[in-house]
Amino acid sequence: MLGSQQSTVVESTLRELALRNNSERQQTVLVFLFNHMNGVKKDLYELNQLKSLPFRVRCCADASLLKKYSVTDLFNKTGIDDWISIKELEREKKRIDQIYIPILPFSVANDLINFDDTRIVIRMMLWALMSGVPVAVCPNGINPYHQSWREAGMDQGTSLLKREMHQQLQKIKGYGIQFVDSTKSYVTIFKEINSTMRKSRIITEENVTRIAFSGEQELVIDEKTIITPLARDIARKQGIEIIEKRGDSQNGNGYRGWSGNRN
């Protein structure tokens, strides 16, 4: 089951994306779309929900999907009007802040596991994973135990077949790809984080750099304060202790204690 364990990891990633939205350049999520044997219509319509989020959404459709739907058809189903071709991907990759794949077919999972970078899409995913660009995936298309297989009447495979399929899923998860249950859960997590952040104080690397320059050795924060990972890294390198204050008490050795509470 994917459940709450994945939510913590996804929440951390989306928190970073939300934090970046405070910068001048609008952040961009690239959505890769593929065809799937179980059908894709429901997943395409769910993408309409991405329009409610405060970042730019760009879509790129694989050739297998374009054989079934035209770009006009895809626009009508997703409501997203910003499309990029496969050939443009490598030129545009530096402008991508996150990759999201709502429909993951076995062919893509298999090529990724085998590091088959002859496909531009796989090259992009490997580049993202090796460059620290978050990759989020809805893995139901390769999870034989998900209800969508039963709904499609395709849940009669042998135990061995299902185990092999599930092992693929676990392997790509180990590469640092974050799993979400659906586009709806992806959007919900992001909105909850965005709402929390509006009520919180955000400390960035620039704030910590100024503290280090002033000669201060401590940074006292409360439980509503959000510190970006880069800010925490700089604090550690500069020897600045982050102390979290909860009510009338303070956590000693705050850098380690605070980061541990966030995991």
N, C-alpha and C positions, 0 to 999 in steps of 0.2 A: 504494500500500500504506500501511496506517496504522502498523503496526510500532512500532519503538523511538522514533521522533521524538515521537509523541504521548504515549508513556509518561512522558517527562520532564515534560511540561506537566501531565498528570494527576497524577503523583506530587506535584508542587508543590501542586496544589489539595487533594489528599487529605491532605497533610501539614498544611495549614492547618486542615482540618476536624478532624483528630486533635488538633491543638494546642488547638482550641477546646473539645474535650471535657473539658479540665481545669477548665472553668468550672462554676459551680453549675447553670446551666440546661442541661438535656439538649439537645444539638443535634439538629436535624431535617432530614432529607432528604425532599423531596417528589418522588415518582415519578409522572410523567405516563404514562398508558397509552393507546395508540391501537390501532385495528384496522389491519391491513395485508393487502394482496392476497396476500402469500406465506404468510399464516398467522401466528399469534402464540402457539400453544400451548406450543412449546418455550421461548420467551422468558418466558412467564408462570411456568412451572415453575422457571426459573433464578432468579427473584426470591426463592425460598426462601432462597437463600444470603445475602441481605441481613440476615436475622434474626441472623446470627452477628456482626454489627458493633455497636460500642458507641454507637449513636445511634438516635433515634426515626425510624422509617420510616413515612411517611404516603403513601397512594396516592390518585390522582385519575383516574378513568376517563372518557375522552371518550365523547360520546353514540354515536359509531360503534361503539365496543366494547361499550357497554351494550345495544345492539340484538342483539348476539350472545351475550353472557354477562350473567347477573345478578350482583349484588355477591356473593351467596353462592357462585356458581360461581367468581368471581375469587378469593375468599378461599380456597376449597378448592384452587385451583391454585397460588396464590402463598404461602399460609400467613401472609399479612399481614392483620391484623384491624383496622387503623387506616385508615379510608377517609374521604375528604372530597369533597363535591360541588363541581362547577364553580362554583356560585353562592357557595360559601363561600371561594373562593380569595383574592379581594381583601381580605377581612376578615382572613384568616389570614397574609397574605404576610410581615408583619414577623416572624413566628415561623419563617420558612424560612431555613435556612442554606445549602442547596444544592438544585439541581434535577437530577434524573436522568431521562433518557428512554431506556428500553431498546429501544423499537421506534419508529423515526421514519418516518412515511409521507410521500409526496411532497406531499400537501396541506398539511401543517404546515410543511415546508421552504419551499414556495412562498409561503405566507402570511407567513412570517417574512421572507423575502427582499423581499417587497412591503410590509413593515411594516403588514400588515392587522390593525390592533388592534381591529377589530370583534369578534374572537373573544377571549374572556377568557384563554384559554390563551396566545395570542400576546402579549397585553398583559402577562401574567405573565412570559413569557420576556424581553420587551424591558425590563421593569422590572428583572429580575434582572441582565441584561447591563449595563444602564446604572447599576446600583447596586452593582456589584462582587460580586453573589451568583453563585457558580460554577454554570455549567450544563454538565453532562456528558451526552453522547449516544452511543448505539451507532448508527452511521450505516449499518449494513449494508442497511437497508431502502431506502436511496436510492443505494447503491453498486452499479451494474450489473455490476461486475467481481467482486463477492463471490460465493463458492461457493453461498450460499443461493439465488441466482437460478437457478443451474444445477440445483441439487437440485429446484427447483420447476418445471423445464422451461421457464424463461423467460429464456434466454440467447441467443435468436436475433435480437435487435434489430439494426438497422443500426448502423454505426459512428457515424453522426451522432447517432442517438438516444442511444446510450450516452454519447457525449461531452457532450451537452446535460445528461443526467442527472448525470454526474460533475461538471459545472461547478456545478450546484446545491450539491452536497456541498462543493466547495471554497469556495464563496461563504459558506456559513453558518459554515464553519470560520474564515474570516477575521473573523467577527463576535466571536470570542473564545470560541466554544463548543468545549469539549474533547471529543475523540473517544476512546472506549474500544472494544476489540474485542468485548467481551461483558460481561454482569454478572459472570461468573466472574473476568475479568481486573480488573474494578473492585474486587471484593472482595479479590483476591489482593494488589493494590497497596496497598490500605488496611491489610491485616494486616501486610504486610512493614514498612510505615512505622510502624505502631503498635508492632511488636516492636523496631524500631530505637530508637524514642523512649523506650522503657522503660529502655534502657541509656544514654541520653543526658541531658545537662543542657540544660534549656530556659530561654532568656532571653527574657522578654517585655518589652513597653513599660514596664511598671511597674519592672522591674529597671533599665532604661536611664534612666528618669526619676530614680530614686534616685541613680544614679551621677552624673548631671548636677547634681543638687542638692548633692552632696558636693563638687563642684568638680573631680572627676577628669576627665582629658582622654583617657584610654586605657582600653580594655577588652581584656584578653588572654584568648583562648579557645583550646580545643584542638579537634581535628578531630571529636570526638564531641558538641560543643556545637551546639545548634540555636537559631537566633535567628529570631523571627517577623519577617515583612516590616515590620510596624508598628514593631517595636523598632529595626530597621535605619533606618527613616525618621527616627525620633526621634534616633537617634545622629548621623545626618548633619546634621539641623537644629541639634543642640546642639554640633556640632563635636567629637564624640567619635570618636576613631580606634579601629576594631576591628582588633586584630592577631591573626591566626591562628597558633598555635604548632603546628608539626608536628615531633614528636620533639625534637631539639636546636636546630631552626631556627625562625625567625619570619618571616612575610610582612610586609614593610613596607607602609605605606599600607593597612592591613588591611581597612578598610571596603570599598574597591573590589575588592581582591584576593579577599576572602572571598566577596562576592556573586557575583563572576565565576565562582568555582569551583562555585557551586551551580547554575548554569544549564546 
